Amino acid sequence: MRAMVLEAPRQPLRLMDVPVPRPGPGQVLLRVQACGVCRTDLHVVDGELPNPKLPLVPGHQIVGRVADSGPDAHRFALGDRVGVAWLAWACGVCEFCREGHENLCPRALFTGYTVDGGYAEYAVADERFCYPIGDGYADPEAAPLLCAGLIGYRSLRLAGPAARLGLYGFGAAAHILVQVARHRRQRVFAFVRAGDEDAARFALSMGAEWAGDSLRPAPEPLEAAIIFAPAGELVPAALRAVRPGGVVVCGGIHMTDIPSFPYALMWGERVLRSVANLTRADGEEFLALAPQVPVRTQVEEHPLEEAGLALERLRRGEVHGAAVLVPG
């Protein structure tokens, strides 16, 4: 099969012919129909996330059809369409798993990072960590729901029921989340890089009521803010933007160093917290909610061999919505 392979961090992905993986116990083999391109993939390729499996097939927003099943895998039938997200496996027995926080499992495995992912024609996955995908979305449109949507949804839950919500960095996650927030009758303020008029227009077109410079004050005090851009300098800016008692959620897996800031920005019972991975419950809740909103994803499609181009467009902020690889 064809696959885009990372052989070492900070090296370009290579298109290679590799064996089709064989499903093990409890696993399914998927013929990949689409795989979203995520900023986390950039962090893996750039070496900002430590100790990836090498060589590695990246990609953790997989939509595929079941092509085969391993021993003791009975959840899905051949041809079923399923999705695979970032959390590939959790132990189920540690204190975090027992408490319902499998996203914090110290032994967890992650798709496209510590196990091979979906930048390929086939992928294997633990059937317990796969999600049935309904008929309301085409394959490329469903792919961004599996990380941009899921992490955005978990971030929104942790931000609480804010009437005025700020979104910092308006990419794949924010363009989904603004639709969910508006469905919940929240007012959304989008913060983009200074001078990025295209991003501002895109945010307004997706339902934000205001869009402006990330480092400038909000037009009104916010009750919560979610930071998707991996830029540490946005943390003090978001803390300034939220009112006393407000919540700032860092939604990314990696962020540049947060600069020092005066305690006064935290005082007033403001809360600063991170989001780590996701749970299967998050996925099940969000994928049930998405068609009710209904969430519509804006995607640009690339053939498998253009994975490097898609990542570079994402790095430069040229993707409005989500980039998706279609093996074809």
C-alpha positions, 0 to 999 in steps of 0.5 A: 500500500502507499503511505506517507512516512516520517522517518525522522523528526524535521524531515519531509514525509516520504511516499513509500510502498509498505505492507498492508498492516494485519489486524491483531486481536480486537483490531479492525483493518480499515481502508482509509477513505479520508484523513484530516490534517491536524496541527498536532501532525505538524508538532509530531513532524517538527519534533515538538512532541517527544518520542514518536514511533519511528518510522511513523505514518502520521494522521489521526482523523481517519474515516475508513471502511472495515476491510478485515477484522482480527481475532475477537473483533466483532463490533463492526461488519465488513464495509462499515464506515468508522472513524478513528481519533487521537486516543488509540488505546488506554489501559482501562485499569489505572486510577485515571481510567477507573475514574473516567479520565482515560485521556490521562492514562499514562500508558495511553497510545495515540494514533499517528504518534505512538501507533501508525495513523491514516496518511495511508491507504490502510490503517489498523485500529482497536475496535473499542476506540473506533466510532460509527460514522453516520450517513450525514457527512461525506468522508472528507467532511467527516474527518475533521470532526474526529479531532478538530471537532472532538478537542473543540467540544471538550474545550467548550465543555471545560470552558463552561456555559459562557454567554460571551466566548472568545476563540483564539486562532480560527482554524479547523477546531474553531470553525467547527466550535463556533457552530456548536456555540451558536447552537447553544446560543453563545455569542462568539468573538474570534481573535486572529493574527493582526492583519489577517483579514482573510481569517477575520472574514472567514470567522464572521462567515462561520458565525462569529459576531466579531473578529479582531487582533488576538493581542488587542482587547475584546470589545466586551469582557468575556466569560470564557476563552479557548486558545487553539493557536500554539502561541504562549503569548496569547495566554496573558492576552486571553486572561486580560480579555476574560472578566473576574471568574472567567475561564481560559482553556488551552486547547492544544497539545503543544504551545510555545512558552508562556511569558511571565505576567502579573498575578493581577491577570489571574486574580479575581478567581480567573481559571487557566486550564489545559485540555489533554487528549479526549475520552471516548465519551467525548467522541460519542457525545459530540458525534451525536450532537454534530448532525443536530446542530448541524455542524458543516465542515469546510475542507480542502482536499489533497491527494495522499502524496500532497501531505507535505503540501497540506502541512505547509499550507497549514503551517502558513495559515493558508487553510480556512477550515480543514485540510483532508487527505483522500487516498483515492 
